[in-house]
Amino acid sequence: MRFLDVKTDFAFKKVFGSEVSKDILLSFINAVIDFEGHRVESLEILSPYQIPLIAGMKDSYVDVKARLDSGTHVIIEMQVLNVEGFEQRILYNAAKSYSTQIVSGEEYANLMPVVALTLTDFIMFSSLPEVRSEYRMKEVKHMREYNGDIRLIFYELPKFKKTIVELETLEDKWLFFVQGAGSLSVKPVTLSEVPEIDHALEIANEAGLTCAELEAQHKRRDFIMLQRGSIKKALIDGYAEGLEKGLEKGLEKGKIQGRNEERISIAKRLKAFGMSNDEIIKATGLSEDEILQIE
């Protein structure tokens, strides 16, 4: 038994964004978004799944859009590559979803809240240890909330380290599914005992896919792997070049300590991106012991 890697755009939308998966999306949303005592009972999927076109494959993300029974709009995005402009696009899409709810002449009071839920297959906020982080508009001195209508919620999947036997909450189980479905060979009892996750596993089972869907999934996975490799190479080459220039400048000024700090700073950023110790050693010249000491 093989399951789709649901971190890819095609599989993510097939599992969470099809008309037959409303129960899945409801369970997932209720598990990862705090609606302050309100439980979502129904929703409308605004961008239903279709078999994607293969040609081009420009996007490194996919989103599923839904309108909840409360009227709140939710944009769920799976991002596999840390591309330029990513954070700005999230804010732009949330603001656009908020502002386009009404047309000229309609009351602003008719605007409904928007939640932008983003799952990343890379570390975004290396200074934060938590898997989940949330951002809202607040007054900077007293942290008083100005308006809660736009919420940005992030889940950084590489920070989720729990094994199958450590899963306790429904949130844990959904994160484990999203992160690791592609590596499963059987249905774990811990996951399949949740009806909605069992349904998600059925949809993700490759045995039930058409030839066109399998081709789309395999080509998309290969495309993402190639793009990720290109980004890593560009980062290593760019940092190595910058490091060399920085070291030359440091040596001219006699700042040996500054040189080492610059290497460590670069190593931290490469480590946050998920590069191996060998790749970081190659890029920075630091020893393995020095890299292991970096938090």
C-alpha positions in Angstrom: 0.0 0.0 0.0 1.4 3.4 -1.0 0.0 6.8 -0.2 0.4 10.2 -1.8 2.8 12.7 -0.4 0.2 15.3 0.5 2.7 18.1 0.8 2.7 18.3 -3.0 0.1 20.6 -4.4 -1.8 18.1 -6.4 -2.2 15.6 -3.5 -3.0 18.3 -0.9 -5.8 19.7 -3.0 -7.2 16.3 -3.8 -7.3 15.3 -0.2 -8.5 18.6 1.4 -10.2 20.4 -1.5 -12.5 18.0 -3.3 -16.3 18.0 -2.9 -16.1 14.5 -1.3 -13.7 15.6 1.4 -15.7 18.3 3.3 -15.6 16.1 6.4 -11.8 15.9 6.1 -11.5 19.7 5.8 -13.9 20.3 8.7 -12.0 18.0 11.0 -8.6 19.5 10.0 -9.8 23.1 10.4 -11.3 22.4 13.8 -8.1 20.7 14.9 -5.6 23.5 13.9 -7.6 26.8 14.2 -8.9 28.1 17.5 -12.3 29.8 16.9 -12.5 30.7 20.6 -15.2 28.3 21.6 -17.0 28.0 18.3 -16.8 24.7 16.4 -17.2 24.8 12.6 -20.2 22.6 11.7 -20.3 23.2 7.9 -18.4 24.9 5.1 -18.4 25.5 1.4 -15.2 24.7 -0.6 -14.7 27.7 -3.0 -12.0 26.2 -5.2 -12.8 22.5 -5.7 -10.1 20.1 -6.9 -9.4 19.4 -10.5 -6.7 17.3 -12.1 -3.9 19.8 -12.6 -2.2 20.6 -15.9 1.4 19.3 -16.1 2.8 21.9 -18.5 4.7 24.7 -16.9 4.3 23.8 -13.2 5.3 27.3 -12.2 3.7 27.4 -8.8 5.4 26.0 -5.6 2.2 26.2 -3.6 -1.5 25.3 -3.6 -4.4 26.7 -1.7 -7.8 25.5 -0.7 -10.4 28.1 -0.1 -13.5 27.6 2.1 -16.3 29.7 3.6 -17.3 28.5 7.1 -20.8 28.5 8.5 -19.9 31.6 10.5 -19.1 33.4 7.3 -15.3 33.4 8.0 -13.2 32.8 4.9 -10.3 30.4 5.3 -7.3 30.1 2.9 -5.3 26.9 3.5 -1.9 26.9 1.7 0.8 24.2 1.5 4.1 25.7 0.6 7.0 23.4 -0.2 9.7 25.9 -1.4 10.9 29.0 0.4 10.7 31.3 -2.7 11.2 35.0 -2.9 8.2 37.0 -2.0 6.5 34.1 -0.2 5.6 36.0 3.0 4.3 39.0 1.1 2.1 36.8 -1.0 0.5 35.3 2.0 -0.4 38.8 3.4 -1.5 39.9 -0.1 -3.8 36.9 -0.6 -5.4 37.4 2.9 -5.9 41.1 2.3 -7.4 40.4 -1.2 -9.8 37.8 0.2 -10.9 40.3 2.8 -11.3 43.4 0.5 -13.0 41.7 -2.4 -16.0 40.5 -0.3 -17.8 43.7 -1.0 -18.1 46.0 -4.0 -18.3 49.8 -4.1 -21.3 51.1 -2.2 -21.7 48.2 0.1 -21.3 48.5 3.9 -17.8 47.7 5.4 -19.6 46.1 8.3 -20.5 43.2 5.9 -16.8 42.2 5.7 -16.2 38.8 7.3 -13.0 37.6 9.0 -10.2 35.9 7.0 -7.9 33.2 8.3 -4.8 32.4 6.2 -3.5 29.0 7.4 -0.1 28.2 5.9 1.8 24.9 6.2 5.4 25.0 5.2 7.8 22.2 4.4 10.7 24.3 5.6 11.5 26.4 8.6 10.3 30.0 8.4 11.0 31.4 11.9 14.2 29.8 13.1 14.1 31.9 16.3 10.8 30.3 17.4 10.8 26.8 18.7 7.1 26.2 18.3 5.6 24.4 15.3 2.6 26.8 15.3 2.7 30.6 15.3 -0.1 33.2 14.8 0.0 36.8 13.8 -2.7 39.5 14.1 -2.8 43.3 14.1 -1.9 44.7 17.5 -0.8 48.0 19.1 2.9 47.7 19.6 3.2 49.1 23.1 0.3 47.5 25.0 -0.3 44.6 22.6 -4.0 45.6 22.4 -5.7 43.9 19.4 -6.7 46.5 16.8 -8.8 44.2 14.7 -9.0 40.4 14.6 -10.5 40.1 11.1 -7.2 39.0 9.5 -5.3 36.1 11.1 -2.1 34.6 9.7 -1.4 31.1 11.1 1.7 29.1 10.3 2.7 25.5 10.8 6.3 24.7 10.1 6.3 20.9 9.5 10.1 20.3 10.0 9.6 21.4 13.6 7.0 18.6 14.2 9.1 15.8 15.7 6.5 13.5 17.2 6.5 9.8 16.3 3.3 7.7 15.8 3.3 6.5 19.4 3.6 10.1 20.7 0.5 11.4 19.0 -2.1 12.6 21.5 -4.3 15.4 20.1 -6.3 15.5 16.9 -3.9 18.3 15.9 -0.9 16.0 16.4 -2.6 13.3 14.2 -3.4 15.7 11.4 0.1 17.2 11.4 1.6 13.7 11.3 -0.7 12.8 8.4 0.3 15.9 6.3 4.0 15.5 7.1 4.4 11.7 6.7 1.5 10.2 4.7 3.9 9.7 1.7 6.2 7.4 3.7 3.4 5.1 5.1 3.0 1.6 3.8 0.0 0.7 6.0 -2.8 2.6 7.8 -1.6 3.2 11.3 -4.4 2.4 13.8 -3.7 5.7 15.7 -4.7 7.6 12.5 -7.4 5.3 11.0 -9.4 5.4 14.3 -10.2 9.0 13.4 -12.9 8.6 10.7 -11.9 11.8 8.8 -8.2 10.9 8.7 -9.1 7.3 7.6 -11.1 8.9 4.8 -8.1 11.1 3.9 -5.9 8.0 3.8 -8.4 6.4 1.4 -8.3 9.4 -0.9 -4.5 9.4 -0.7 -4.2 5.7 -1.5 -2.4 5.5 -4.8 -4.4 2.4 -5.7 -7.5 4.5 -6.2 -5.9 7.0 -8.5 -6.3 7.3 -12.3 -3.3 7.1 -14.6 -3.5 10.9 -15.2 -3.5 11.6 -11.4 -0.5 9.3 -10.8 1.4 11.0 -13.6 0.6 14.5 -12.3 1.7 13.5 -8.8 5.0 11.9 -9.9 5.9 14.7 -12.2 5.0 17.3 -9.6 7.2 15.6 -7.0 10.1 15.4 -9.4 9.7 19.1 -10.3 9.7 20.1 -6.6 12.8 18.0 -5.9 14.6 19.7 -8.8 13.6 23.1 -7.7 14.6 22.4 -4.1 18.0 21.2 -5.3 18.5 24.4 -7.4 17.6 26.6 -4.4 20.1 24.8 -2.2 22.9 25.1 -4.8 22.1 28.8 -5.3 22.2 29.4 -1.5 25.5 27.5 -1.1 27.1 29.3 -4.0 25.8 32.7 -2.9 26.8 32.3 0.7 30.2 31.0 -0.3 30.8 34.0 -2.5 29.5 36.4 0.2 31.6 34.6 2.8 34.8 35.0 0.7 34.2 38.7 0.3 33.3 39.1 3.9 36.4 37.3 5.0 38.6 39.4 2.8 37.1 42.6 4.3 37.5 41.1 7.8 41.1 40.2 7.3 41.9 43.7 6.0 40.6 45.1 9.3 42.1 42.4 11.4 38.7 41.3 12.8 39.3 37.6 13.1 36.5 37.3 15.6 34.1 39.0 13.3 34.9 36.5 10.6 34.0 33.6 12.7 30.7 35.2 13.8 29.9 35.7 10.1 30.5 32.0 9.4 28.3 31.0 12.3 25.5 33.4 11.2 25.6 31.9 7.7 25.6 28.4 9.1 22.5 29.2 11.2 20.6 30.3 8.1 21.6 27.2 6.1 20.7 24.9 9.0 17.3 26.6 9.3 16.8 25.9 5.6 17.4 22.2 6.3 20.8 21.6 4.8 22.9 18.8 6.0 26.0 19.3 8.1 28.3 18.3 5.2 26.7 21.0 3.0 27.1 23.6 5.7 30.8 22.6 6.3 31.4 23.0 2.6 29.8 26.4 2.4 31.2 27.9 5.6 34.5 26.1 6.4 33.3 25.5 10.0 34.1 22.3 11.7 31.5 19.7 12.5 31.8 20.3 16.2 31.2 24.0 15.7 28.1 23.3 13.6 26.7 20.8 16.2 26.9 23.6 18.8 24.7 25.9 16.8 21.1 25.9 18.1 
